[in-house]
Amino acid sequence: MKIALLHYTFWPEVGGVEHLVRDQANMLCRAGHEVTVITGVGRETGEDYQVVVVPELAPDHKLYAAARATLQSGQADQNFTKYRALVLKTMGRLLAGFDVTIAHNIFTMHHNLALTFALRDLAPSHRMIAWTHDLVMTDSDFILPNPGRAPWNLMLSSAPDVLYVAVSEQRADELEANLKPKIEPVIIPNVVDVVRLFGLTPEIRASMASLDLAARDLILLLPARIMVRKNVEFAFAVVQRLVEMELNPLLMITGGQGAMSEASAGYNDFLHQSLPEEIAGNVVFVNDFFAVQDDTLRDLFLLADCLLFPSKQEGFGLPLIEAGLHRLPIWCAQMPSFWTVEGEGCYLLENLDQIPDAIDWLQEQPTFRHHRMCRKIFDPGVIYDEYYEPLLATIPRTKLL
């Protein structure tokens, strides 16, 4: 499907809607759609969608600026009439050939009322979605100068032939209360793309689909070289016990075999060969696919739910400090060198019988609960499957003439 996403401004402008449009564009592209972002201010991001910057929608466009100055004084003059005609012609040409246009805030905010008029005029012959983050009528930062008269009264009027989407129940209630004729908006929560949010490395980006993070009940990180004292086989046993408890964990082991160590090479081979088949899909040796450097290690810390560090011997235990700085709860063994974290965001896991208690301890950590909830519920793939796919399935493949 050919989809246009429309907003006043886009990247590199920083703002909630600008971020959402970018994340939405990436999500739709990954689902196989052809996406174009249309905006008055912005530029290409280097991602898979096209960005079209429309000079007529830019705040410094001469006719736009003249019309806006008069509107802010509570009047509408011939500049607005001319600008409205220009925008209608421009948008009619731009949207030709798209199956649907998702217009962010334009139907409910007053920042370009000529653009609002144009989209309403095009809606009878072009599928239009009013994606609503904000309403000027409920936003205390703005006051309409003349809400009872055109063109400001557009903010009180629902557009015929337009589907309204609200990003929350609160916004849906506000739409129903403020727009006449009354509408029944569809509620679709925002999506947050961790690739954009964390600036993930190309290696991690390429691994995201196979890691299937949204489906995981618990993501454990073991950042260590493959050495006997790291006790990786205990980490395997932890994962196996979690699977037996009908959970779907993921254990990410970062390091390759220890340099200049024959014992490490043998241990590395042993671990790969002895990995139980029933947990093969729950354990990944990251170094088998690419070398873990500082930037990819940072990504793994950001994506994990919990550090698992079962070493039998450590001089200090640096990953525990790194986990703390990443606000990551810790499961680790008990040893003198771990004095830096004992009792502070750390559960001392010595045997498999403790795992139910360890899980209960995790559930008591607010940062863990919130991180896991956001990872599972607001994942782009989850949001697309649950909300976007059914919505887009209702849109006929018709083109604007």
N, C-alpha and C positions, 0 to 999 in steps of 0.2 A: 504494500500500500504506500502511496505517496502522501506524506504528511508534512504540513507546514506548521511550525511553531512560531508564534508571533508575540513579541514583547517590545516595549519601548526601548529597552537597553539590554545589552548582552555583555559577555566576557570581553575585555578584562574589567568591566565594571563589577564591583563587589556588592552583593546583596542577596537576600534569600531567594527572590524569584529568579535572578540571574543564575544562581547555582542550580535551582530546580530545573530550569529550562535546559541547562547543559546536561544534567544527570538524566533528564527525560529523553533528550536527544540520543544520548549514548545507549540507554536502555532500549529504545525503539529500534535503533540500528542493529543492536545485537539480536533482536528478535526478527530481523530480516526486512525491516521497512526502509524505505528511501526517505530520508528526513532532510528538511531544509529549515534552518532558523532564519527568520526575517525580523529585522530590527532597524531602529534608527541610529543606534550607536553601538559599535562593537567591532569585532574582527574574527577571523578564522582562528580556531584553537588547534588545528592540526589533527583533529579527530575525524571520525568517519562520515560526518554529516557536512552539508554545505551551509555556509553562512552568507546571507545576502543582506548587505547594508543599504538601506533605502534613503537617499539624501532627503527626499520629501518628508520623511518622518523624523529627521534630526532636529533637535531643539533650535539649532542655529539656522535652519532654513528660513529665508527672509520672509516669505509669506506666512509661515507657521508662527514665527516670532511676532509678527504684526498682529495676527489674529489672536494669539494668546494674550498679548498685552491688553487688548480691548476686552476680552472675555474676563480677565481678572478684575476689571473695573465694574463688571456686572452688565456689560453690553455685548451685543453681537452685531458686527457690521459687515460691510461688503467684503472685507478681507477674509472673514470666516467663511462666507459663501463661496468665494473663489477657492479658498484652500480646501474646503469640503469637496468641491468638484474635482480638484486636482488629486486629492487622496483617493477618491472613489475610482477615478480612471487608473491611477497607479496600482491600487490593490486589485482591481479587476483583472488587469494584465498579469500581475505577479501570481495570483492564485489560480489562474487558468491551468488546468491539468492536474491539480492536486485533488486527492480524494477527500481530504478533510483538513480544516485549519483549527488548531488549538490556540485560542487567543487568551493569553495570560493577563488577567485583571482589566482588560480593555473595556469590557462591558460594564464594569462596576467601579472604575476609577476615572477621574475627570482629566487626566494628564494630556489627553489628545482627543477631544470630543468629536473632531472631524473624522478621526479614525474610527471611533465608535459608530458614528453615523454610517460610514462606508461599509463596515462589517455587517451592520443591520440591513443595509440595502442589498448586500450580496447574499445574505443568508437564504432567501427563498430558492436560489439556484445553486447554492454551494453549502455543503455540510459544515456547520460552524459549531465549535464547542467553546463556551465561555468558562474557562478554567479560573476559578475564583479563589484567590488568596486573601484579598482585601476588598472592603466596600467603603467608599468615601462617606456614605451615610452613617457608618458606625465608627469611623476613624477620627479620633479627637485631634489629630494633627492637621486636619483639613476642614475648611468651612466653604460650602458652595455659596457664591455671591448671590445667586438668583435661582434657588432650587425649584421654584414653581413654574419657571419659564424655560422654553427651548433656548439653547441646547442642554442646559443643566438638568432639565427634568428627565433626560435619558437615564440618569442615575437612579430614578425611582420607577422606571418602566422596564418590565421584562421584555426581551426581544422575541418576537415570534419566530418560529422555525430554528431556534437556537437551543441546543442542549446545555444546561448549566451543570457544571461540576464544582463541588465545594471540597476543600482540602480537609475539612473537619466538621464535626456535628455542629459546632458553634457557628461556623460560617454558613452551613446549610440553614440553620435556624434564622440567621440574619437575612439571608436571601428570601426565605419564605415570608418573613415579617415586613420586609421593606419594599419588595418589588410587586407591582401590580401590572397585569393580572398575576395572581399567585402561581408560583412554580413549585415543582418537586425536584430539587437538585439531586444528582447522584453524588455520593460521598466517596472520594478516592484519596487516601492519604498520600502525603509526599513521599518521594523516594530519595534515598541518599546513596550515592555511588561511592563506595570506599576507594575505588581507583582514583577518582578525582579528589576526594577528601584527604586521603593520605599521600597522594602523589606517588602511588605504587610504582615500583620499578618494572621495566618490561618483562623481566623473568617471572615476577609474581603475577603480573597481569595475565600472562599466557597460562598460568597454572590455576587461575581462579575457578574455571568451570570444572576441572577435574577434582579440585579440593572439595567442592560442593559444601561450602561453609554454612550456608543457610540451613542445611538439613542436619548439621551436627549438633548434638546435645551438649557437647563439651569439646573444646579445642585445646589440647595440651601442647606446650612447647618444651622441647628438651634441647637447649642450645649447648652442644658439647661435641668435641671430637669423639670418634669411636675408639674408646680405650676401655680396658677391662674394669678399671676403677670407677668408671662412669655408671656401671650397673644398669646398662640399657635393658638387659633381660627382665629386670624387675619392672621397668616401664612397660614392656610387652605384657607382663602378667597383670598390671593395672588395667591396661586396655582390654585384655581378655575378660577380666572380671566385670568391667563396665558393660561389655557386650553381653555377657551372661545376665546382666541386670536389665537387658532389653534397652540399653542406651546405644546411641550412635556416636561414639567419640572419634576424634582424629588426633593422632600423635604425630607432631612434626619434629623430626630429628635433624639438626642442622649440619653437623660436621661430617667430614670424611674420616678416613682412618688417620691415626696419629702419624706424623712424619717420623721417619727413621726408627720405626718400631715394628719388628717382625711380629711381636705378640699382638699389636694393634691390628695388623693386616689379617692375622688369623682370626681375631675376634670379629672383625668386620665381616669376613666370609661366614663365620659361624652364625652371626645374627641374621644375615640375609637368608641363609639356608634353613635356619631353624624357626623363622617367622611362621607361626601357625596360620594355616590357610584360612581359618575362619575370621582372622583379623587382618588379612592382607589388604583389605580395602580401608582399614582404619589406621594404618601406619605408613608414613612416607619418609624416606631418607632423602631429604632435600638435595644433598650434595650429589646424589646419583643423577640429577637433572641439570644442575648448574652450581657453580661455586658460590657459597654464601659469603658475600662481602658485607661491609658495614651497612650499606643501604638496604640490602635484602634482609639482613638480620633485623633491622629496624622495622621493616614491613611485617615480619613474622611476629615480633613482639606486639605490634599494633593489632594484628588479626587474632591473636591467641586469647583464650579465656583464662588460662592458668599456666603457670610455670611448673613443670614436673622435673625435679632435680634430685634423683635418688643416689647420688654418688656415695661410694664407700669411703672415699678419702679426698680431701681438698685442703689446699693451703689457705684458701680464703673463701672462694665461692663467689666470684664476680657476677655471674648471671643473676644472683639474688638481688644485688644492688640494682642491676639494670632492670629487673622486673619491678622493683619498687618504684623506680623512676618512671616506668611505664604504667604505674598504678595497677599492676598485675598481681593477683593473689598467687600464693606459692604453696605447692606441696613439696616437701623435701625431707631428706633423712635427718636424723639428729646426730650432730657431731660438733666438737668444740669450735671449729672454724666458722660455723654458721651463727655465732653469737650476735652478729650484726642484725639479724632479722628475727631471731627466736621470739615468738609471742607478738610480733608486729607484722600482721598481714601474712602469716606463715602457719601452715598446719604441718606438724611433724608426722609424716607417714612412714611407718616402720614395717607394717605387714598388711596383707590384703584384707584381713578382717576389719580394718579401720576404714575401708573405703566408704561404706554408708555414712559413717560419721564425718568423713572428709567432705563428702558431697553436701551433707547438712551444713557444715562449716562454710562451704562455698556459698550456699544459698543465703547465708546470713550476711554476706558481703554486698552492700548496696551497689558498688561499682560493677561487680560481677553480674548481678541480676540485670542491671540496666544495660550493660554492654551486650549481654546475650540476647536480651529482648530486642534491642535495636538491630542486632545482626540478623536475627531470625525473621522478625516481622517486617522490617523496612528494607530488606534486600531487594535489589531491582528485579531479580528473577521471580521472586515470590510476589511482589507487587504487580508485575506484568501478568503473570498467570492468573492471579486472583481478580484483578480489577480491569486492566487494560485490554486483555484479550477478549473478554466478553463484551466490553464497550465497543471495541473496533469491529467486532463481528456484526454489529447492528448497522454499520455504515455501508451503504451501497457504493459500488465502485462507479460513481458518476462523476463527470467532469464539468467544470464551469464553462459555459459557452461564452 
